[in-house]
Amino acid sequence: MIRSADTLFARLFGGALVAILLAHVLAFMWFMHYGPPPPPPLMPDAFGQPPPGFDASHPPMQRPPGRPPLFGGPVVPLIFQLITLVAAAWYGAKALSRPIQRMSEAAERLSENLDSQPLEVSGPREARQAAQTFNLMQQRIREQVQQRGRMLAAMSHDLRTPLSRLKLRLEQIDEPKLHGQMSQDLDDMIGMLDATLTYLHEQRNSEALQLFDVQALVESLTENAQDQGDDVHSSGQCKPFMAQPMALRSCLGNLIDNALRYAGHAHVDIQDHPQRVQLRISDQGPGIAAVLREAVFEPFYRVEGSRNRNSGGIGMGMTIAREAARRMGGDLHLEETLGGGLTVVLDLPRL
């Protein structure tokens, strides 16, 4: 019975009622303690006679000596009422804002990780109902994402077998032009399937944050690329910060590969700030038009023209890189390189 009556309305109404009653009780005690103010003294007339209605046997009431009021008039009772009503308003505002704040924090955690802890079911009835609904929504979203991932992974895996058979049969075609076109199409399809599996695998894995030296990672990727004959350079310094090592390696690897694929070179600049770390991967290639810079983050999207299928891209590199950045609480956006080209800005917070 008590649990069912524990609603937000009951809490607010009860708090306001207690505040009003307390204010009146304090005002009543004040008046009882100090008594009413004394009446003005009765002055005799011009002949020295007492005024009409004056009864010498019942003199007017006087305030007890030694107990003067702190303030004259109704100031003190009004102060009592003001304090209690302000306290009631503060309690009401806290009672209203606390469940909303808890849901906002839970929604923020959910946006970063679907496997985050469910919202605690506590508080008044409305807050408990909202928490239960929120947790049910989180569970359904998680189930739908897992089901989608399983379905796409199964489809991608099952499609590899007929595609591999088609590629073997393709070798029996003698016409060079037809052989080249079909081989290119099959390679694109296999590449898209591999990229899809990689994307789904990274989405399912929730890597823990740990103190990581991103400067060492950049220098290692740069040296490996130079050993393979690629034109990759780096600059800048950075202190270690909390990050997901595998996600960051995948993100930077995709960004450097994109720059090499479309421009033939890449430069990684590390900028360390008190609250954030920025990694700028720039090139002097053909660049991307401003109206298309958000579209390239869509899965399998490829810009027509200079950045096309002949460059060997599948259209998942930027998608995987942005997903990895956002899992670490950062983001990824594109800018134009000074003098022409494309600069990818990886912005990560210092957690």
Kinemage of the C-alpha trace (Angstrom):
@kinemage 1
@onewidth
@group {chain A} dominant
@subgroup {mainchain}
@vectorlist {calphas} color= white
{ca met a 1} P 0.000 0.000 0.000
{ca ile a 2} L 2.763 2.442 0.903
{ca arg a 3} L 4.766 1.432 -2.158
{ca ser a 4} L 1.808 2.014 -4.496
{ca ala a 5} L 1.229 5.465 -3.011
{ca asp a 6} L 4.876 6.463 -3.528
{ca thr a 7} L 4.314 8.620 -6.594
{ca leu a 8} L 5.937 11.834 -7.730
{ca phe a 9} L 2.638 13.681 -7.208
{ca ala a 10} L 2.393 12.372 -3.648
{ca arg a 11} L 5.938 13.435 -2.863
{ca leu a 12} L 5.495 16.942 -4.241
{ca phe a 13} L 2.060 17.438 -2.672
{ca gly a 14} L 3.226 16.046 0.670
{ca gly a 15} L 6.324 18.246 0.686
{ca ala a 16} L 4.324 21.385 -0.109
{ca leu a 17} L 1.693 20.512 2.515
{ca val a 18} L 4.321 19.956 5.218
{ca ala a 19} L 5.981 23.260 4.300
{ca ile a 20} L 2.710 25.195 4.531
{ca leu a 21} L 1.754 23.594 7.860
{ca leu a 22} L 5.229 24.202 9.283
{ca ala a 23} L 5.109 27.846 8.218
{ca his a 24} L 1.757 28.356 9.957
{ca val a 25} L 2.906 26.535 13.099
{ca leu a 26} L 6.018 28.691 13.338
{ca ala a 27} L 3.978 31.859 12.802
{ca phe a 28} L 1.455 30.779 15.478
{ca met a 29} L 4.253 30.021 17.965
{ca trp a 30} L 5.791 33.414 17.290
{ca phe a 31} L 2.514 35.229 17.980
{ca met a 32} L 1.881 33.171 21.085
{ca his a 33} L 5.357 33.858 22.412
{ca tyr a 34} L 5.442 37.596 21.854
{ca gly a 35} L 1.743 38.331 22.090
{ca pro a 36} L -0.148 41.052 20.218
{ca pro a 37} L 1.411 44.502 19.982
{ca pro a 38} L 0.432 46.882 22.857
{ca pro a 39} L -2.366 49.388 22.153
{ca pro a 40} L -1.531 53.077 22.116
{ca pro a 41} L -1.666 54.799 25.552
{ca leu a 42} L -4.947 56.498 26.517
{ca met a 43} L -4.471 60.216 27.017
{ca pro a 44} L -6.686 62.215 29.501
{ca asp a 45} L -8.798 65.050 28.163
{ca ala a 46} L -8.173 68.760 28.719
{ca phe a 47} L -9.759 68.659 32.178
{ca gly a 48} L -7.582 65.697 33.333
{ca gln a 49} L -10.458 63.244 33.164
{ca pro a 50} L -9.955 59.760 31.674
{ca pro a 51} L -11.460 59.243 28.238
{ca pro a 52} L -14.907 57.650 27.913
{ca gly a 53} L -14.891 53.845 28.200
{ca phe a 54} L -11.718 53.740 30.330
{ca asp a 55} L -11.972 51.070 33.048
{ca ala a 56} L -9.317 51.484 35.713
{ca ser a 57} L -9.988 47.976 37.033
{ca his a 58} L -8.954 46.472 33.655
{ca pro a 59} L -5.907 48.280 32.368
{ca pro a 60} L -4.777 47.573 28.798
{ca met a 61} L -2.524 44.574 28.183
{ca gln a 62} L 1.158 45.318 28.096
{ca arg a 63} L 3.924 43.229 26.498
{ca pro a 64} L 5.985 41.323 29.094
{ca pro a 65} L 9.176 43.207 29.849
{ca gly a 66} L 12.485 41.871 28.618
{ca arg a 67} L 11.002 40.088 25.598
{ca pro a 68} L 10.984 42.595 22.752
{ca pro a 69} L 10.314 41.163 19.267
{ca leu a 70} L 13.219 40.811 16.909
{ca phe a 71} L 11.315 42.646 14.202
{ca gly a 72} L 8.168 44.659 14.348
{ca gly a 73} L 4.941 43.631 12.618
{ca pro a 74} L 4.514 40.405 10.624
{ca val a 75} L 8.095 40.316 9.287
{ca val a 76} L 9.186 37.245 11.240
{ca pro a 77} L 6.168 35.085 10.270
{ca leu a 78} L 6.688 36.043 6.640
{ca ile a 79} L 10.337 35.016 6.901
{ca phe a 80} L 9.242 31.668 8.366
{ca gln a 81} L 6.870 31.118 5.459
{ca leu a 82} L 9.463 32.185 2.887
{ca ile a 83} L 12.109 29.796 4.219
{ca thr a 84} L 9.772 26.804 4.381
{ca leu a 85} L 8.282 27.448 0.938
{ca val a 86} L 11.756 27.872 -0.595
{ca ala a 87} L 12.787 24.570 1.000
{ca ala a 88} L 9.667 22.913 -0.421
{ca ala a 89} L 10.360 24.348 -3.882
{ca trp a 90} L 13.960 23.111 -3.737
{ca tyr a 91} L 12.803 19.634 -2.741
{ca gly a 92} L 10.223 19.612 -5.538
{ca ala a 93} L 12.750 20.688 -8.144
{ca lys a 94} L 15.177 17.981 -7.006
{ca ala a 95} L 12.422 15.373 -7.054
{ca leu a 96} L 11.495 16.359 -10.611
{ca ser a 97} L 15.015 16.665 -11.998
{ca arg a 98} L 16.638 13.590 -10.395
{ca pro a 99} L 14.816 10.932 -12.490
{ca ile a 100} L 15.335 12.959 -15.670
{ca gln a 101} L 19.032 13.348 -14.915
{ca arg a 102} L 19.401 9.618 -14.262
{ca met a 103} L 17.693 8.779 -17.550
{ca ser a 104} L 19.846 11.300 -19.411
{ca glu a 105} L 23.030 9.730 -18.028
{ca ala a 106} L 21.762 6.243 -18.885
{ca ala a 107} L 20.895 7.350 -22.427
{ca glu a 108} L 24.381 8.788 -22.851
{ca arg a 109} L 25.933 5.514 -21.681
{ca leu a 110} L 23.642 3.602 -24.031
{ca ser a 111} L 24.700 5.743 -26.991
{ca glu a 112} L 28.322 4.819 -26.324
{ca asn a 113} L 27.828 1.148 -25.455
{ca leu a 114} L 24.740 -1.012 -25.938
{ca asp a 115} L 26.033 -3.352 -23.243
{ca ser a 116} L 26.111 -0.644 -20.572
{ca gln a 117} L 24.559 -1.264 -17.166
{ca pro a 118} L 20.748 -1.002 -17.107
{ca leu a 119} L 19.093 1.870 -15.301
{ca glu a 120} L 18.428 1.258 -11.613
{ca val a 121} L 14.706 0.825 -10.904
{ca ser a 122} L 14.155 3.067 -7.889
{ca gly a 123} L 12.374 6.228 -6.789
{ca pro a 124} L 8.682 7.116 -7.106
{ca arg a 125} L 6.312 5.067 -9.223
{ca glu a 126} L 6.647 7.217 -12.345
{ca ala a 127} L 10.446 7.026 -12.165
{ca arg a 128} L 10.336 3.236 -11.687
{ca gln a 129} L 8.016 2.832 -14.674
{ca ala a 130} L 10.260 5.029 -16.836
{ca ala a 131} L 13.358 3.053 -15.761
{ca gln a 132} L 11.682 -0.273 -16.553
{ca thr a 133} L 10.609 1.021 -19.974
{ca phe a 134} L 14.104 2.334 -20.659
{ca asn a 135} L 15.711 -0.987 -19.706
{ca leu a 136} L 13.230 -2.866 -21.900
{ca met a 137} L 14.059 -0.550 -24.807
{ca gln a 138} L 17.787 -1.139 -24.270
{ca gln a 139} L 17.261 -4.908 -24.245
{ca arg a 140} L 15.222 -4.830 -27.452
{ca ile a 141} L 17.741 -2.614 -29.228
{ca arg a 142} L 20.559 -4.949 -28.193
{ca glu a 143} L 18.615 -7.978 -29.429
{ca gln a 144} L 17.798 -6.313 -32.752
{ca val a 145} L 21.413 -5.270 -33.316
{ca gln a 146} L 22.649 -8.761 -32.461
{ca gln a 147} L 20.059 -10.339 -34.734
{ca arg a 148} L 20.994 -8.003 -37.582
{ca gly a 149} L 24.670 -8.764 -37.058
{ca arg a 150} L 24.081 -12.511 -37.030
{ca met a 151} L 21.973 -12.318 -40.171
{ca leu a 152} L 24.448 -10.215 -42.117
{ca ala a 153} L 27.397 -12.270 -40.922
{ca ala a 154} L 25.657 -15.490 -41.969
{ca met a 155} L 24.758 -14.059 -45.365
{ca ser a 156} L 28.280 -12.761 -45.914
{ca his a 157} L 29.794 -16.077 -44.886
{ca asp a 158} L 27.429 -18.171 -47.002
{ca leu a 159} L 27.930 -16.002 -50.072
{ca arg a 160} L 31.661 -16.562 -50.072
{ca thr a 161} L 31.288 -20.185 -51.176
{ca pro a 162} L 29.375 -19.554 -54.461
{ca leu a 163} L 31.561 -16.535 -55.181
{ca ser a 164} L 34.684 -18.637 -54.810
{ca arg a 165} L 33.227 -21.245 -57.185
{ca leu a 166} L 32.377 -18.532 -59.703
{ca lys a 167} L 35.924 -17.238 -59.542
{ca leu a 168} L 37.269 -20.704 -60.288
{ca arg a 169} L 34.907 -21.122 -63.231
{ca leu a 170} L 35.880 -17.696 -64.466
{ca glu a 171} L 39.294 -19.054 -65.370
{ca gln a 172} L 37.662 -21.070 -68.160
{ca ile a 173} L 36.617 -17.907 -70.035
{ca asp a 174} L 39.049 -17.185 -72.853
{ca glu a 175} L 37.892 -13.689 -73.853
{ca pro a 176} L 40.261 -11.253 -72.060
{ca lys a 177} L 37.856 -8.296 -71.823
{ca leu a 178} L 34.958 -10.328 -70.416
{ca his a 179} L 37.352 -12.172 -68.105
{ca gly a 180} L 38.700 -8.900 -66.726
{ca gln a 181} L 35.261 -7.341 -66.156
{ca met a 182} L 33.852 -10.393 -64.386
{ca ser a 183} L 36.994 -10.811 -62.332
{ca gln a 184} L 36.758 -7.181 -61.200
{ca asp a 185} L 33.114 -7.615 -60.200
{ca leu a 186} L 33.841 -10.754 -58.233
{ca asp a 187} L 36.798 -9.128 -56.465
{ca asp a 188} L 34.576 -6.195 -55.518
{ca met a 189} L 31.892 -8.483 -54.108
{ca ile a 190} L 34.404 -10.509 -52.097
{ca gly a 191} L 35.988 -7.305 -50.819
{ca met a 192} L 32.585 -5.955 -49.748
{ca leu a 193} L 31.818 -9.187 -47.900
{ca asp a 194} L 35.179 -9.082 -46.112
{ca ala a 195} L 34.620 -5.433 -45.185
{ca thr a 196} L 31.150 -6.234 -43.871
{ca leu a 197} L 32.476 -9.033 -41.683
{ca thr a 198} L 35.221 -6.759 -40.351
{ca tyr a 199} L 32.719 -3.986 -39.617
{ca leu a 200} L 30.348 -6.333 -37.774
{ca his a 201} L 33.205 -7.903 -35.847
{ca glu a 202} L 34.430 -4.531 -34.591
{ca gln a 203} L 30.907 -3.465 -33.640
{ca arg a 204} L 30.366 -6.598 -31.546
{ca asn a 205} L 33.635 -6.249 -29.674
{ca ser a 206} L 33.568 -3.828 -26.756
{ca glu a 207} L 37.222 -3.083 -25.990
{ca ala a 208} L 38.146 -1.697 -22.593
{ca leu a 209} L 39.812 1.697 -22.283
{ca gln a 210} L 43.419 1.674 -21.141
{ca leu a 211} L 46.364 4.037 -20.950
{ca phe a 212} L 47.866 4.025 -24.434
{ca asp a 213} L 50.804 5.715 -26.176
{ca val a 214} L 49.311 6.938 -29.447
{ca gln a 215} L 52.588 8.594 -30.462
{ca ala a 216} L 54.325 5.221 -30.432
{ca leu a 217} L 51.481 3.760 -32.504
{ca val a 218} L 51.770 6.512 -35.129
{ca glu a 219} L 55.534 6.103 -35.335
{ca ser a 220} L 55.147 2.321 -35.683
{ca leu a 221} L 52.563 2.632 -38.481
{ca thr a 222} L 54.740 5.211 -40.233
{ca glu a 223} L 57.862 3.047 -40.068
{ca asn a 224} L 55.978 -0.028 -41.299
{ca ala a 225} L 54.589 1.919 -44.240
{ca gln a 226} L 58.025 3.317 -45.110
{ca asp a 227} L 59.502 -0.191 -44.998
{ca gln a 228} L 56.945 -1.192 -47.633
{ca gly a 229} L 57.953 1.730 -49.831
{ca asp a 230} L 55.009 4.019 -49.001
{ca asp a 231} L 55.363 7.772 -48.594
{ca val a 232} L 54.127 8.279 -45.032
{ca his a 233} L 55.486 10.787 -42.499
{ca ser a 234} L 54.489 11.934 -39.019
{ca ser a 235} L 55.099 14.896 -36.734
{ca gly a 236} L 54.113 16.103 -33.279
{ca gln a 237} L 54.179 14.600 -29.808
{ca cys a 238} L 51.534 13.339 -27.430
{ca lys a 239} L 51.411 12.064 -23.882
{ca pro a 240} L 49.639 8.721 -23.268
{ca phe a 241} L 45.896 8.886 -22.647
{ca met a 242} L 42.955 6.516 -22.167
{ca ala a 243} L 41.949 4.847 -25.439
{ca gln a 244} L 41.014 1.539 -27.040
{ca pro a 245} L 44.261 0.277 -28.619
{ca met a 246} L 42.771 -2.075 -31.214
{ca ala a 247} L 40.067 0.381 -32.253
{ca leu a 248} L 42.609 3.209 -32.546
{ca arg a 249} L 44.985 1.047 -34.580
{ca ser a 250} L 42.157 0.039 -36.928
{ca cys a 251} L 41.020 3.660 -37.274
{ca leu a 252} L 44.469 5.053 -38.066
{ca gly a 253} L 45.286 2.140 -40.368
{ca asn a 254} L 42.172 2.777 -42.463
{ca leu a 255} L 42.826 6.515 -42.654
{ca ile a 256} L 46.456 6.080 -43.741
{ca asp a 257} L 45.457 3.421 -46.293
{ca asn a 258} L 42.833 5.765 -47.759
{ca ala a 259} L 45.360 8.572 -48.122
{ca leu a 260} L 47.859 6.244 -49.807
{ca arg a 261} L 45.208 4.786 -52.106
{ca tyr a 262} L 43.889 8.098 -53.403
{ca ala a 263} L 46.884 10.422 -53.091
{ca gly a 264} L 49.940 8.174 -52.905
{ca his a 265} L 51.234 9.774 -49.717
{ca ala a 266} L 50.101 10.686 -46.192
{ca his a 267} L 51.229 12.920 -43.342
{ca val a 268} L 50.097 12.298 -39.750
{ca asp a 269} L 50.275 15.317 -37.439
{ca ile a 270} L 49.753 14.801 -33.685
{ca gln a 271} L 48.356 17.745 -31.718
{ca asp a 272} L 48.191 17.342 -27.946
{ca his a 273} L 45.787 19.598 -26.009
{ca pro a 274} L 44.913 19.636 -22.283
{ca gln a 275} L 41.465 18.124 -22.827
{ca arg a 276} L 41.711 16.536 -26.273
{ca val a 277} L 44.098 14.894 -28.719
{ca gln a 278} L 43.842 15.554 -32.445
{ca leu a 279} L 45.377 13.402 -35.167
{ca arg a 280} L 45.346 15.029 -38.596
{ca ile a 281} L 45.969 12.740 -41.582
{ca ser a 282} L 46.475 14.955 -44.639
{ca asp a 283} L 47.311 14.434 -48.292
{ca gln a 284} L 47.659 16.515 -51.444
{ca gly a 285} L 45.355 14.350 -53.546
{ca pro a 286} L 42.153 15.171 -55.434
{ca gly a 287} L 40.188 15.828 -52.241
{ca ile a 288} L 36.442 15.549 -51.722
{ca ala a 289} L 33.808 18.215 -52.366
{ca ala a 290} L 32.358 19.789 -49.222
{ca val a 291} L 28.825 18.554 -50.017
{ca leu a 292} L 30.054 14.950 -50.115
{ca arg a 293} L 32.214 14.899 -46.983
{ca glu a 294} L 29.495 13.433 -44.774
{ca ala a 295} L 28.284 10.976 -47.405
{ca val a 296} L 31.640 9.178 -47.509
{ca phe a 297} L 31.014 7.872 -43.989
{ca glu a 298} L 28.042 5.833 -45.220
{ca pro a 299} L 28.807 2.117 -45.697
{ca phe a 300} L 29.907 1.207 -49.247
{ca tyr a 301} L 29.662 4.800 -50.451
{ca arg a 302} L 32.317 5.759 -53.009
{ca val a 303} L 32.751 9.166 -54.584
{ca glu a 304} L 32.490 9.041 -58.345
{ca gly a 305} L 35.323 10.471 -60.395
{ca ser a 306} L 38.753 10.682 -58.849
{ca arg a 307} L 37.941 8.420 -55.903
{ca asn a 308} L 36.253 5.468 -57.606
{ca arg a 309} L 36.341 1.687 -57.824
{ca asn a 310} L 39.468 1.724 -59.984
{ca ser a 311} L 41.363 2.955 -56.945
{ca gly a 312} L 40.592 -0.309 -55.182
{ca gly a 313} L 38.332 1.127 -52.472
{ca ile a 314} L 35.320 -0.766 -51.158
{ca gly a 315} L 33.722 2.141 -49.322
{ca met a 316} L 33.991 0.875 -45.736
{ca gly a 317} L 37.283 2.373 -44.569
{ca met a 318} L 35.860 5.722 -43.459
{ca thr a 319} L 32.814 4.039 -41.905
{ca ile a 320} L 34.965 1.719 -39.803
{ca ala a 321} L 37.256 4.596 -38.817
{ca arg a 322} L 34.393 6.829 -37.621
{ca glu a 323} L 32.748 3.980 -35.711
{ca ala a 324} L 36.044 3.291 -33.938
{ca ala a 325} L 36.481 6.986 -33.087
{ca arg a 326} L 32.979 7.275 -31.659
{ca arg a 327} L 33.397 4.161 -29.529
{ca met a 328} L 36.223 6.032 -27.796
{ca gly a 329} L 34.044 9.109 -27.258
{ca gly a 330} L 35.607 11.062 -30.139
{ca asp a 331} L 34.639 11.834 -33.695
{ca leu a 332} L 35.961 12.061 -37.232
{ca his a 333} L 35.439 14.792 -39.798
{ca leu a 334} L 36.977 15.947 -43.068
{ca glu a 335} L 38.615 19.231 -44.017
{ca glu a 336} L 40.321 20.601 -47.081
{ca thr a 337} L 44.119 20.556 -46.960
{ca leu a 338} L 45.790 23.900 -47.370
{ca gly a 339} L 46.909 24.006 -50.996
{ca gly a 340} L 44.507 21.260 -52.072
{ca gly a 341} L 43.788 17.744 -50.924
{ca leu a 342} L 41.989 16.142 -47.987
{ca thr a 343} L 42.645 16.250 -44.241
{ca val a 344} L 40.955 13.764 -41.940
{ca val a 345} L 40.719 15.043 -38.361
{ca leu a 346} L 40.495 12.403 -35.638
{ca asp a 347} L 39.400 14.152 -32.442
{ca leu a 348} L 39.671 12.123 -29.212
{ca pro a 349} L 38.969 13.217 -25.611
{ca arg a 350} L 41.379 12.778 -22.736
{ca leu a 351} L 39.221 10.637 -20.467
